Amino acid sequence: MRAFVSLPIKHKLMFIIMLTSSVAVLFMAIASLIDEAVKERQSIRNQLETLAQIIGSRSTGALTFDDRRTAEESLNALSVKSNIVHAVIQRANDGVFVEYRSPKGGLDASSYWGFAHKIEVSKDIVLDGERIGRIRIVSNMDDFYSNLVDQLIGTLIIMMSCFGVSFVIASRLQKVISDPISHLRKAMNTVSTHQDYSVRVAGRADDELGALTDGFNHMLQQIQIRDAELASYRANLEAEIAARTKELAQATRKRISWLQTLARFLRHELKNATVGVRTSLELIERRTQDRSIDAYIQRARKSMGFMNTLLESVGDASSLEASIYQDARSPLDLSELISTCMEEYRSSYSTNGFVVKCVAGIAILGNEDRVRQMVDKLVSNAIDHSKPETPIIISLEKRENQAILSIVNEGAKLPEDKERMFELFVSMRDSKHRRTDNLGLGLYIVKLVAESHGGQIEVRDLEDKEGAIFSVTLPII
């Protein structure tokens, strides 16, 4: 059945038509043969009954007067019938009066191809209403079966002729159905291979196949129209994107320029302003003998130092954002870079353990200094937030056409708004890890580097324990 399902539709149609016509002709031939056989057999029986009645009528005198010679002459007349092999006239007391046997011999078998080999009829011989004897005639079926075989051969010849004629007719008529479907398939292949939606299939009829062809052509027309609209939208969208990108770049440059100008202005102005404050604090410290104000003096100095650090960070951030997209790029073996960094981390962070799982031969197009800076920030962040005596797990794998760099550490659970961790000047450390010089630049730099290399960064919680997984996705070459 699977082989039939896989056949082309024209072969299926041919098979169905030929099978249907052949079965119909076969059943018709079988029915005709059976009908002819039944009629022929009944005809032979009727002939034998007629002969038995005639010979019986002629044998009444021979039985009455015991005239065997006359009776034998009547039976010997059956010799002209080649199919009659045996005949006998019996008296009323079942004794054999006369008997006839064909010179060709009697019956050699009781059956022929599993069917009866003889037909036997018996008739009473009656005189004046009194039964005086009985005649029995036996005929073989050789002629009957011979004629039946001839009819069967003739039927087979007719069937083969019908089969040939049906094949010729079916091979031509099936094209009415198979050709439109073949044309639809060719059009479908052309569309799917060359993406050419201008193809059309010529309609030939008003039947279901014609409706299918019209529907297919209409579908192609609609797709062609939508493709044209999409092409127009795409062109407009690309122009819009280019314009918006240009505006965004200009706005970014203006913002960075404004930040740099603001940082320079504030550093200049606050430097002048803090000179007086610093000299005043030194003068107060030298001239006063009251040690109780030392704490306030130190607090003022610390606040001034933090303010200077903040101004320097604003300048560094704006300079970094301005220059990071202009860095030169070259093919970079990310696996080798991670291995080199690991040697430095093991010597620099001797109290922490590192587990490295890197797939070799993963290369990207990037700036080595920026990528190294990104990895340093991620590892430093993981160390700051890791539990004591827990390893930092660094892995690098290839997934389709992307490199996945993951930094895993066990530690505090991430906050719900963890995406804000990558924003500028946002520090979400808990009180255990907070430091005064942490201004939220590390993960912001990581995000800048990843996006400038065509990648992205995401963070999520560990599934089976508390901790974080920072994953950077970069395109490979």
C-alpha positions in Angstrom: 0.0 0.0 0.0 2.9 2.4 0.7 4.3 1.8 -2.7 0.9 2.6 -4.3 0.7 5.8 -2.2 4.1 6.9 -3.4 3.3 6.5 -7.1 2.7 9.5 -9.3 -0.9 10.5 -9.7 -1.1 9.4 -13.4 0.1 5.9 -12.5 -2.4 5.8 -9.7 -5.2 6.8 -12.1 -4.0 4.2 -14.6 -3.9 1.5 -11.9 -7.3 2.4 -10.6 -8.9 2.5 -14.1 -7.3 -0.8 -15.2 -8.0 -2.5 -11.9 -11.7 -1.5 -12.0 -12.2 -2.4 -15.7 -10.3 -5.7 -15.3 -12.3 -6.7 -12.3 -15.6 -5.8 -14.1 -14.6 -7.7 -17.2 -13.5 -10.7 -15.1 -16.7 -10.9 -13.1 -18.7 -10.5 -16.3 -16.7 -13.3 -18.0 -17.0 -15.6 -15.0 -20.8 -15.0 -14.8 -21.1 -15.6 -18.6 -19.1 -18.9 -18.3 -21.1 -20.1 -15.4 -24.4 -19.3 -17.2 -23.2 -21.0 -20.4 -22.0 -24.1 -18.4 -25.3 -24.4 -16.5 -27.3 -24.0 -19.8 -25.1 -26.5 -21.6 -25.4 -29.1 -18.8 -29.1 -28.7 -18.7 -29.3 -29.0 -22.5 -27.4 -32.3 -22.4 -29.7 -33.6 -19.6 -32.8 -32.6 -21.6 -31.4 -34.4 -24.7 -30.7 -37.5 -22.7 -34.2 -37.5 -21.1 -35.7 -37.1 -24.6 -33.7 -40.1 -25.9 -34.6 -42.1 -22.9 -38.3 -41.4 -23.4 -38.1 -42.2 -27.2 -36.2 -45.5 -26.7 -38.4 -46.4 -23.8 -41.5 -46.0 -25.9 -40.0 -48.1 -28.6 -39.0 -50.8 -26.1 -42.4 -51.5 -24.7 -43.1 -54.2 -27.3 -39.7 -55.7 -27.0 -40.1 -56.0 -23.2 -43.6 -57.4 -23.6 -42.6 -60.1 -26.1 -39.1 -60.5 -24.8 -37.6 -59.4 -28.1 -34.0 -58.6 -27.2 -32.8 -58.1 -30.7 -35.3 -55.2 -31.3 -34.3 -53.7 -28.0 -30.6 -54.0 -28.8 -31.2 -52.3 -32.2 -32.8 -49.4 -30.3 -29.9 -49.1 -27.9 -27.3 -49.5 -30.7 -28.8 -46.5 -32.4 -27.1 -44.5 -29.6 -23.7 -45.1 -31.1 -24.2 -42.1 -33.3 -23.9 -40.0 -30.0 -20.3 -40.0 -29.1 -20.9 -38.7 -25.7 -23.2 -41.7 -24.7 -21.0 -44.4 -23.1 -23.5 -46.7 -21.5 -27.2 -47.5 -21.7 -29.3 -50.3 -20.2 -32.9 -51.5 -20.3 -34.1 -53.3 -17.2 -37.1 -55.3 -16.5 -39.5 -54.4 -13.8 -37.8 -56.8 -11.4 -34.5 -54.9 -11.9 -33.0 -57.5 -14.1 -30.9 -56.3 -17.1 -32.8 -56.9 -20.3 -30.3 -55.4 -22.8 -27.2 -53.3 -22.4 -25.2 -50.9 -24.6 -21.6 -49.8 -24.1 -19.7 -47.4 -26.3 -16.9 -48.9 -28.4 -14.7 -46.1 -27.1 -14.8 -47.5 -23.6 -16.5 -46.5 -20.4 -15.7 -43.8 -17.9 -12.1 -43.9 -16.7 -12.6 -41.3 -13.9 -15.4 -40.2 -11.7 -14.5 -36.5 -12.0 -12.9 -34.0 -14.3 -11.0 -31.0 -12.8 -12.9 -31.8 -9.6 -16.4 -31.8 -11.3 -18.7 -34.7 -12.2 -17.6 -36.6 -15.3 -21.0 -37.9 -16.3 -24.7 -37.2 -16.5 -27.1 -40.1 -15.9 -30.8 -40.1 -16.5 -33.4 -42.8 -15.9 -36.9 -43.2 -17.2 -39.6 -45.8 -16.4 -41.0 -47.8 -19.3 -44.8 -47.8 -18.8 -47.5 -49.8 -20.7 -51.2 -49.1 -20.0 -50.3 -47.3 -16.8 -48.2 -50.3 -15.6 -44.4 -50.0 -15.1 -42.9 -52.8 -17.1 -39.2 -51.7 -17.1 -36.7 -48.9 -16.8 -34.1 -47.4 -19.1 -30.9 -45.7 -17.9 -28.6 -43.7 -20.1 -25.1 -42.4 -19.1 -23.2 -39.7 -21.0 -19.7 -38.4 -20.3 -18.8 -34.7 -20.1 -15.8 -34.7 -22.4 -17.4 -32.6 -25.1 -18.9 -30.3 -22.4 -15.6 -29.6 -20.8 -13.8 -29.3 -24.1 -16.3 -26.7 -25.2 -15.9 -25.0 -21.8 -12.2 -24.8 -22.2 -12.6 -23.3 -25.7 -15.0 -20.8 -24.3 -12.5 -20.0 -21.5 -9.7 -19.4 -23.9 -11.9 -17.3 -26.1 -12.9 -15.3 -23.0 -9.3 -14.8 -22.0 -8.5 -13.5 -25.5 -11.4 -11.1 -25.3 -10.3 -10.0 -21.8 -6.8 -9.3 -23.0 -8.2 -7.4 -25.9 -10.4 -5.4 -23.5 -7.4 -4.8 -21.2 -5.4 -3.5 -24.1 -8.2 -1.2 -25.3 -8.8 0.0 -21.7 -5.1 0.7 -21.3 -5.0 2.8 -24.4 -8.2 4.7 -23.5 -7.1 5.1 -19.8 -3.6 6.4 -20.7 -5.3 9.2 -22.7 -8.2 10.0 -20.4 -6.1 10.1 -17.3 -4.3 13.2 -18.7 -7.5 15.1 -18.2 -6.8 14.8 -14.4 -3.1 14.3 -14.2 -1.9 17.0 -16.6 -3.5 20.0 -14.6 -2.0 18.5 -11.4 1.4 18.1 -13.0 1.2 21.7 -14.2 0.4 22.8 -10.7 3.3 20.9 -9.3 5.7 22.4 -11.8 4.5 25.8 -11.0 4.8 25.1 -7.3 8.4 23.9 -7.7 9.3 27.0 -9.8 7.8 29.3 -7.1 9.5 27.5 -4.2 12.9 27.3 -6.0 13.2 30.7 -7.7 10.7 32.6 -5.5 9.0 33.7 -8.7 5.4 34.6 -7.9 4.7 35.8 -11.4 4.2 32.2 -12.5 0.6 31.3 -13.6 -1.1 28.0 -14.5 -3.4 28.0 -17.4 -7.0 27.0 -16.5 -8.7 24.5 -18.8 -12.0 23.4 -17.2 -14.8 24.5 -14.9 -14.5 21.5 -12.6 -12.8 21.1 -9.2 -9.4 21.1 -10.9 -10.2 24.3 -12.7 -11.3 25.8 -9.4 -8.0 24.6 -7.8 -6.0 26.1 -10.6 -7.8 29.5 -10.3 -7.3 29.4 -6.5 -3.6 28.7 -6.9 -3.2 31.6 -9.5 -5.2 33.9 -7.2 -3.0 33.0 -4.3 0.2 33.7 -6.3 -1.3 37.0 -7.4 -2.0 38.0 -3.8 1.5 37.0 -2.7 3.0 38.9 -5.6 1.1 42.0 -4.6 2.1 41.7 -1.0 5.7 41.1 -2.0 5.6 44.4 -4.0 4.1 46.1 -1.0 6.6 44.6 1.4 9.4 45.7 -0.9 8.1 49.2 -0.9 7.7 49.1 2.9 11.2 47.7 3.2 12.7 50.4 1.1 10.8 53.1 3.1 11.7 51.3 6.4 15.4 51.1 5.5 15.4 54.8 4.6 13.5 55.6 7.9 16.0 53.4 9.9 18.9 55.1 8.2 17.5 58.5 9.0 16.7 57.5 12.6 20.1 56.0 13.1 21.7 59.1 11.8 19.6 61.2 14.2 20.4 58.8 17.0 24.1 59.0 16.3 24.0 62.7 16.2 22.0 62.8 19.5 24.5 60.4 21.0 27.4 62.5 19.9 25.7 65.6 21.3 25.0 63.9 24.6 28.6 62.6 24.9 29.9 66.0 23.9 27.7 67.6 26.5 28.8 65.2 29.2 32.5 65.8 28.4 31.9 69.6 28.3 30.0 69.4 31.6 32.7 67.2 33.2 35.5 69.6 32.1 33.5 72.6 33.3 32.7 71.1 36.6 36.3 69.9 37.2 37.6 73.4 36.4 35.0 75.3 38.5 35.0 72.8 41.4 38.8 72.7 41.4 38.9 76.4 41.9 36.1 76.2 44.5 37.7 73.4 46.4 41.1 75.2 46.7 39.6 77.6 49.1 37.8 74.9 51.0 40.9 72.7 51.2 43.2 75.6 52.4 40.5 76.6 54.9 40.4 73.1 56.2 44.2 73.0 56.5 44.2 76.4 58.3 41.5 75.3 60.7 43.4 72.0 61.4 46.7 73.9 62.1 45.3 76.6 64.3 42.6 74.9 66.3 43.5 72.9 69.4 40.1 71.2 69.6 40.5 67.7 68.4 36.8 67.0 68.5 36.4 68.6 65.1 38.9 66.3 63.4 36.1 63.9 62.4 34.2 66.7 60.6 37.4 67.8 58.8 38.0 64.2 57.6 34.4 63.9 56.5 34.6 67.1 54.5 37.9 65.9 52.8 36.3 62.5 52.0 33.2 64.2 50.5 35.5 66.4 48.3 37.5 63.3 47.2 34.3 61.4 46.3 33.1 64.5 44.3 36.3 64.6 42.4 36.1 60.8 41.7 32.5 61.2 40.5 33.6 64.0 38.1 36.5 61.8 36.8 34.0 58.9 36.3 31.6 61.0 34.3 34.5 62.1 32.0 35.8 58.5 31.7 32.3 57.1 30.8 31.6 59.7 28.2 35.1 59.3 26.6 34.7 55.5 26.6 31.2 55.6 25.0 32.6 58.0 22.3 35.6 55.9 21.4 34.4 52.3 21.9 32.5 52.2 18.6 35.6 53.6 16.7 38.0 50.9 17.9 39.8 48.8 15.2 38.6 45.3 14.8 40.5 42.2 13.7 40.0 38.4 13.9 40.4 37.4 17.6 40.8 33.9 19.0 38.4 34.2 22.0 39.4 30.8 23.4 43.1 31.7 23.5 42.3 35.1 25.0 40.3 33.4 27.8 43.1 31.0 28.5 45.6 33.9 28.8 43.4 35.8 31.1 42.9 32.8 33.3 46.7 32.7 34.0 46.6 36.3 35.2 43.4 35.8 37.3 44.9 32.8 39.1 48.0 34.9 40.1 46.0 38.0 40.9 43.2 36.4 42.8 45.0 33.6 44.6 42.3 33.2 47.2 39.7 32.3 44.6 39.4 29.1 42.6 38.6 29.1 39.0 37.0 26.3 36.9 37.5 26.8 33.1 35.5 25.0 30.4 36.4 26.5 27.1 35.9 25.1 23.6 39.0 25.7 21.5 39.0 27.4 18.1 36.2 30.0 18.6 37.1 33.2 16.8 35.3 36.6 16.7 35.9 39.9 15.0 36.7 42.3 17.8 39.2 44.6 19.6 41.4 42.6 22.0 41.8 45.3 24.6 38.0 45.9 24.8 37.2 42.2 25.0 39.8 41.7 27.7 38.4 44.7 29.6 34.9 43.1 29.4 36.2 39.8 30.7 38.1 41.5 33.5 35.0 43.4 34.6 32.9 40.3 34.6 35.4 38.3 36.6 36.0 41.1 39.1 32.2 41.4 39.6 31.9 37.7 40.1 34.7 37.6 42.7 33.2 40.6 44.6 29.8 38.8 44.9 31.0 35.2 45.4 30.7 33.3 48.6 34.0 32.3 50.4 35.6 29.2 49.1 33.3 28.8 46.1 34.8 28.7 42.6 34.3 31.0 39.7 33.2 29.0 36.7 34.1 30.4 33.3 32.8 28.6 30.2 33.0 29.3 26.5 30.9 27.3 24.0 29.8 27.5 20.4 26.1 27.5 19.6 25.2 27.6 15.9 27.0 30.8 14.7 27.4 32.4 18.1 30.0 32.2 20.9 28.5 32.0 24.5 30.8 33.3 27.3 29.4 32.5 30.7 30.7 33.6 34.2 29.1 31.8 37.1 29.5 32.6 40.8 27.7 31.5 43.9 26.6 34.4 46.1 23.7 36.7 46.9 20.5 36.3 45.0 20.0 38.8 42.2 17.5 41.7 42.7 14.2 41.6 40.9 15.1 44.5 38.6 18.4 42.9 37.7 18.4 44.5 34.2 19.2 47.9 35.8 22.6 46.5 36.8 23.9 47.4 33.3 22.8 51.1 33.5 25.3 53.9 34.0 26.0 54.9 37.6 23.7 52.1 39.0 25.2 50.0 41.8 23.0 47.3 43.2 25.5 45.8 45.7 24.2 44.8 49.1 25.7 46.3 52.2 28.2 43.5 52.6 29.9 44.3 49.3 29.3 48.1 49.1 32.4 50.3 48.6 32.5 54.1 48.4 34.4 54.0 45.1 31.8 51.9 43.3 30.0 54.1 40.9 28.3 51.4 38.8 30.7 51.6 35.8 31.8 48.0 35.5 28.7 46.3 34.1 27.9 49.4 32.1 31.3 49.0 30.3 30.5 45.3 29.8 27.3 46.1 28.1 28.9 48.8 25.9 31.7 46.3 24.8 29.2 43.5 24.1 26.9 45.6 22.0 29.7 47.3 20.1 30.8 43.8 19.0 27.3 42.9 17.8 26.4 40.9 20.8 24.4 41.1 24.0 24.6 40.3 27.7 22.0 38.8 30.0 22.0 37.8 33.7 20.0 35.2 35.5 19.8 33.3 38.8 21.3 29.9 39.3 18.6 27.2 39.2 19.7 25.0 42.1 21.5 27.5 44.4 21.9 31.2 45.1 24.2 33.0 42.7 24.3 34.5 39.2 25.2 33.6 35.6 26.4 36.4 33.3 26.2 35.3 29.7 27.7 37.3 26.8 26.7 36.3 23.3 29.0 37.3 20.4 28.8 36.5 16.7 31.6 34.2 15.5 33.5 34.3 12.2 
